[in-house]
Amino acid sequence: TLATALRSPHVRGRWGEIQLKRVVELAGMLPYCDFAEQVSTTAEDGRRRPDLVVRLPGGKQIVVDAKVPLAAYLDSIEATDDETRARKLADHARQVRDHLGKLSQKAYWQQFADSPDSVVMFLPDEGFFRAAWEQDAELVERGVRARVHIASPTTLIALLQAVAYGWQQEKVAADARTVNDLGRKVYESLSVMGGHFAKVGTSLDRAVTAYNQAIASTERRVLPPARKLSEHVISDKQIDELEPITTQTAPLQAPELAQPTLEVLPRDANAA
């Protein structure tokens, strides 16, 4: 029943899309992939809709196509004799080779900006790729020359995991830039705050100096004659002596608060 269903282009295409999405999920790349319903492009011969566009760090993209003919392969499975099976497998290799050529002619890399000069042809089962390669040993080499890289689920997972690692490094670099920027702001704020504390301390020292000067002047000029008045004025109050303030503000000891010397990280993403 499954083999019969896969003979329908619509069912076969939908199955390929499901397999493709499953591979993307296994590779942990769902946040960085756009599927057929999300992306499309327009060429001279009409509108094209790849099955998958993988977004790379830096705005680049990889196009993946999952539309592969399987009729001959299914016929080979149902064949009852070796001769028919061999002929159908040869047809399967030819169909894969023909699809490879058609995919190369679409030149997706010309429609998508910042895309490598190649496209990935996804075969949704390891057996499809193995059967075609056994019949045509130059199949992979043909694909490379045609700028089409053939990928089974296993190889596509490996490719996507490599891309996922690139995204992880990009996130690490972005986090480093964020920490660098925040650190610079905090350090500059500390330097400014240190300047404010220094100003407050200077102002307090000036206030203490002015206070002591006022006390000294009062003791020399105001209080002596005032005390003599006590001889002529009856009062139970006495004028106490005024004591100057001897405590001084502590100077800032941390040189960083007065003179920033922090070596900040470079802003370049790769250096970060």
Contacts in CASP RR format, 6 or more apart in sequence:
PFRMAT RR
TARGET T0000
AUTHOR 0000-0000-0000
METHOD contacts of the structure
MODEL  1
TLATALRSPHVRGRWGEIQLKRVVELAGMLPYCDFAEQVSTTAEDGRRRP
DLVVRLPGGKQIVVDAKVPLAAYLDSIEATDDETRARKLADHARQVRDHL
GKLSQKAYWQQFADSPDSVVMFLPDEGFFRAAWEQDAELVERGVRARVHI
ASPTTLIALLQAVAYGWQQEKVAADARTVNDLGRKVYESLSVMGGHFAKV
GTSLDRAVTAYNQAIASTERRVLPPARKLSEHVISDKQIDELEPITTQTA
PLQAPELAQPTLEVLPRDANAA
3 74 0 8 1.000
3 77 0 8 1.000
3 78 0 8 1.000
5 11 0 8 1.000
6 12 0 8 1.000
6 15 0 8 1.000
6 70 0 8 1.000
6 74 0 8 1.000
7 70 0 8 1.000
7 71 0 8 1.000
7 74 0 8 1.000
12 70 0 8 1.000
13 66 0 8 1.000
13 67 0 8 1.000
15 124 0 8 1.000
16 51 0 8 1.000
16 66 0 8 1.000
16 122 0 8 1.000
16 124 0 8 1.000
17 35 0 8 1.000
17 36 0 8 1.000
17 51 0 8 1.000
17 66 0 8 1.000
19 66 0 8 1.000
19 122 0 8 1.000
19 124 0 8 1.000
19 125 0 8 1.000
19 153 0 8 1.000
20 35 0 8 1.000
20 51 0 8 1.000
20 52 0 8 1.000
20 64 0 8 1.000
20 66 0 8 1.000
20 122 0 8 1.000
20 124 0 8 1.000
20 156 0 8 1.000
21 35 0 8 1.000
23 122 0 8 1.000
23 153 0 8 1.000
23 156 0 8 1.000
23 157 0 8 1.000
23 160 0 8 1.000
24 30 0 8 1.000
24 33 0 8 1.000
24 52 0 8 1.000
24 160 0 8 1.000
26 157 0 8 1.000
27 156 0 8 1.000
27 157 0 8 1.000
27 160 0 8 1.000
27 161 0 8 1.000
27 163 0 8 1.000
27 164 0 8 1.000
28 160 0 8 1.000
28 161 0 8 1.000
28 164 0 8 1.000
29 54 0 8 1.000
29 160 0 8 1.000
29 161 0 8 1.000
29 163 0 8 1.000
29 164 0 8 1.000
32 54 0 8 1.000
32 55 0 8 1.000
32 56 0 8 1.000
32 163 0 8 1.000
32 164 0 8 1.000
32 167 0 8 1.000
33 52 0 8 1.000
33 53 0 8 1.000
33 54 0 8 1.000
33 55 0 8 1.000
33 160 0 8 1.000
34 52 0 8 1.000
34 53 0 8 1.000
34 55 0 8 1.000
35 51 0 8 1.000
35 52 0 8 1.000
36 49 0 8 1.000
36 50 0 8 1.000
36 51 0 8 1.000
36 52 0 8 1.000
38 53 0 8 1.000
39 49 0 8 1.000
39 50 0 8 1.000
39 53 0 8 1.000
40 47 0 8 1.000
40 48 0 8 1.000
40 49 0 8 1.000
40 50 0 8 1.000
41 47 0 8 1.000
41 48 0 8 1.000
41 49 0 8 1.000
41 50 0 8 1.000
41 108 0 8 1.000
41 111 0 8 1.000
41 112 0 8 1.000
42 48 0 8 1.000
42 111 0 8 1.000
43 106 0 8 1.000
43 107 0 8 1.000
43 110 0 8 1.000
43 111 0 8 1.000
48 106 0 8 1.000
48 108 0 8 1.000
48 111 0 8 1.000
50 63 0 8 1.000
50 64 0 8 1.000
50 65 0 8 1.000
50 108 0 8 1.000
50 119 0 8 1.000
51 64 0 8 1.000
51 65 0 8 1.000
51 66 0 8 1.000
51 67 0 8 1.000
51 122 0 8 1.000
52 63 0 8 1.000
52 64 0 8 1.000
52 65 0 8 1.000
52 66 0 8 1.000
52 122 0 8 1.000
53 61 0 8 1.000
53 62 0 8 1.000
53 63 0 8 1.000
53 64 0 8 1.000
53 112 0 8 1.000
54 61 0 8 1.000
54 62 0 8 1.000
54 63 0 8 1.000
54 64 0 8 1.000
54 160 0 8 1.000
54 163 0 8 1.000
55 61 0 8 1.000
56 62 0 8 1.000
56 163 0 8 1.000
56 166 0 8 1.000
57 166 0 8 1.000
57 167 0 8 1.000
57 169 0 8 1.000
57 170 0 8 1.000
58 114 0 8 1.000
58 170 0 8 1.000
59 114 0 8 1.000
60 114 0 8 1.000
60 115 0 8 1.000
60 116 0 8 1.000
61 112 0 8 1.000
61 113 0 8 1.000
61 114 0 8 1.000
61 115 0 8 1.000
62 115 0 8 1.000
62 116 0 8 1.000
62 120 0 8 1.000
62 159 0 8 1.000
62 163 0 8 1.000
63 108 0 8 1.000
63 109 0 8 1.000
63 112 0 8 1.000
63 115 0 8 1.000
63 119 0 8 1.000
63 120 0 8 1.000
64 119 0 8 1.000
64 120 0 8 1.000
64 122 0 8 1.000
64 151 0 8 1.000
64 156 0 8 1.000
65 103 0 8 1.000
65 106 0 8 1.000
65 108 0 8 1.000
65 119 0 8 1.000
65 120 0 8 1.000
65 121 0 8 1.000
65 122 0 8 1.000
66 122 0 8 1.000
66 124 0 8 1.000
67 99 0 8 1.000
68 96 0 8 1.000
68 99 0 8 1.000
68 121 0 8 1.000
68 122 0 8 1.000
68 123 0 8 1.000
68 124 0 8 1.000
68 128 0 8 1.000
69 95 0 8 1.000
69 96 0 8 1.000
69 98 0 8 1.000
69 99 0 8 1.000
70 92 0 8 1.000
70 128 0 8 1.000
71 95 0 8 1.000
72 88 0 8 1.000
72 89 0 8 1.000
72 91 0 8 1.000
72 92 0 8 1.000
72 94 0 8 1.000
72 95 0 8 1.000
73 88 0 8 1.000
73 89 0 8 1.000
73 92 0 8 1.000
73 128 0 8 1.000
73 131 0 8 1.000
75 84 0 8 1.000
75 88 0 8 1.000
75 91 0 8 1.000
76 84 0 8 1.000
76 85 0 8 1.000
76 88 0 8 1.000
76 89 0 8 1.000
76 91 0 8 1.000
76 92 0 8 1.000
76 131 0 8 1.000
79 85 0 8 1.000
79 88 0 8 1.000
89 131 0 8 1.000
89 134 0 8 1.000
89 135 0 8 1.000
90 135 0 8 1.000
92 128 0 8 1.000
92 131 0 8 1.000
92 132 0 8 1.000
92 135 0 8 1.000
93 131 0 8 1.000
93 132 0 8 1.000
93 133 0 8 1.000
93 134 0 8 1.000
93 135 0 8 1.000
93 136 0 8 1.000
93 139 0 8 1.000
94 136 0 8 1.000
96 123 0 8 1.000
96 128 0 8 1.000
96 132 0 8 1.000
96 136 0 8 1.000
96 139 0 8 1.000
96 150 0 8 1.000
97 132 0 8 1.000
97 136 0 8 1.000
97 139 0 8 1.000
97 142 0 8 1.000
99 121 0 8 1.000
100 121 0 8 1.000
100 139 0 8 1.000
100 142 0 8 1.000
100 143 0 8 1.000
100 146 0 8 1.000
100 148 0 8 1.000
100 150 0 8 1.000
101 146 0 8 1.000
101 148 0 8 1.000
103 119 0 8 1.000
103 121 0 8 1.000
103 146 0 8 1.000
103 148 0 8 1.000
104 119 0 8 1.000
104 143 0 8 1.000
104 146 0 8 1.000
104 147 0 8 1.000
104 148 0 8 1.000
106 119 0 8 1.000
108 115 0 8 1.000
108 119 0 8 1.000
109 115 0 8 1.000
109 116 0 8 1.000
109 117 0 8 1.000
109 118 0 8 1.000
109 119 0 8 1.000
109 147 0 8 1.000
117 147 0 8 1.000
118 147 0 8 1.000
118 148 0 8 1.000
118 149 0 8 1.000
119 147 0 8 1.000
119 148 0 8 1.000
119 149 0 8 1.000
120 148 0 8 1.000
120 149 0 8 1.000
120 151 0 8 1.000
120 156 0 8 1.000
120 159 0 8 1.000
121 143 0 8 1.000
121 148 0 8 1.000
121 149 0 8 1.000
121 150 0 8 1.000
121 151 0 8 1.000
122 151 0 8 1.000
122 152 0 8 1.000
122 156 0 8 1.000
123 129 0 8 1.000
123 132 0 8 1.000
123 150 0 8 1.000
123 151 0 8 1.000
123 152 0 8 1.000
124 153 0 8 1.000
125 152 0 8 1.000
125 153 0 8 1.000
126 152 0 8 1.000
126 153 0 8 1.000
126 154 0 8 1.000
127 152 0 8 1.000
128 152 0 8 1.000
129 150 0 8 1.000
129 152 0 8 1.000
130 152 0 8 1.000
132 139 0 8 1.000
133 139 0 8 1.000
133 140 0 8 1.000
136 142 0 8 1.000
139 150 0 8 1.000
140 150 0 8 1.000
143 149 0 8 1.000
143 150 0 8 1.000
151 159 0 8 1.000
170 269 0 8 1.000
173 269 0 8 1.000
173 270 0 8 1.000
173 272 0 8 1.000
174 269 0 8 1.000
176 265 0 8 1.000
176 272 0 8 1.000
177 265 0 8 1.000
177 267 0 8 1.000
177 269 0 8 1.000
177 272 0 8 1.000
180 264 0 8 1.000
180 265 0 8 1.000
180 267 0 8 1.000
180 272 0 8 1.000
183 262 0 8 1.000
183 264 0 8 1.000
184 262 0 8 1.000
184 264 0 8 1.000
187 256 0 8 1.000
187 260 0 8 1.000
187 262 0 8 1.000
188 260 0 8 1.000
190 256 0 8 1.000
190 257 0 8 1.000
191 256 0 8 1.000
191 257 0 8 1.000
191 258 0 8 1.000
191 259 0 8 1.000
191 260 0 8 1.000
193 257 0 8 1.000
194 252 0 8 1.000
194 257 0 8 1.000
194 258 0 8 1.000
195 257 0 8 1.000
195 258 0 8 1.000
197 252 0 8 1.000
197 257 0 8 1.000
198 252 0 8 1.000
198 258 0 8 1.000
201 249 0 8 1.000
204 249 0 8 1.000
205 248 0 8 1.000
205 249 0 8 1.000
208 245 0 8 1.000
208 247 0 8 1.000
208 248 0 8 1.000
211 244 0 8 1.000
211 245 0 8 1.000
212 244 0 8 1.000
212 245 0 8 1.000
215 242 0 8 1.000
215 243 0 8 1.000
215 244 0 8 1.000
216 244 0 8 1.000
218 242 0 8 1.000
219 241 0 8 1.000
219 242 0 8 1.000
223 239 0 8 1.000
223 241 0 8 1.000
223 242 0 8 1.000
226 239 0 8 1.000
227 239 0 8 1.000
230 238 0 8 1.000
230 239 0 8 1.000
252 258 0 8 1.000
255 261 0 8 1.000
256 262 0 8 1.000
265 271 0 8 1.000
265 272 0 8 1.000
266 272 0 8 1.000
END
